Amino acid sequence: MSDIRLTAWVRGRVQGVGFRWWVRARALELGLAGAATNLDDGRVEVVAEGPRDRCEQLLVLLRGGTTPGQVESVTERWANSTGSFSGFVER
């Protein structure tokens, strides 16, 4: 089974170290590589690569409201993995 790339844009009160740290911790628990980055428009972009089922689990967590921020909406895009990440970083 090949890896997949999930790109999710999270809107709400999510810009901050606490939210990005939480995303990183969940992604690492799921064995995903990628990054969480603040965007200029107030959203956080989460890019995760790994098995599709684990990326889907991360998406459920992002939408589930269990994060330190107040998530209002999550928009996602799926693509083939590029394999360009090693580990998971917060930016």
Phi, psi and omega in degrees: 000131181270158179282162181231162176244127173252126171245122181236134176252119186253125180248145179139203175272077187235352180282117179162160182299322183299317180291312180297322177296317179298315179299314180301313181299316179295318180298317179295321176300326181274357179076028182261150173254159178151209184202154172236124188227133172291137175254157183297337182271009177096353177272166171244131176264126178246121176244124180228138177235139179160195178300141184304318183297326179284324174296320177297323177297318178297318179299318177299317179296319179298319182279344188283353177077014180267008183276163177294337179269179176254094182286127177262320180202155177226126176248136183233159173221140180248144178205174174289147177295142175263343181069022185271358180250144167234112186084193181226131184237156174252134178235000000 
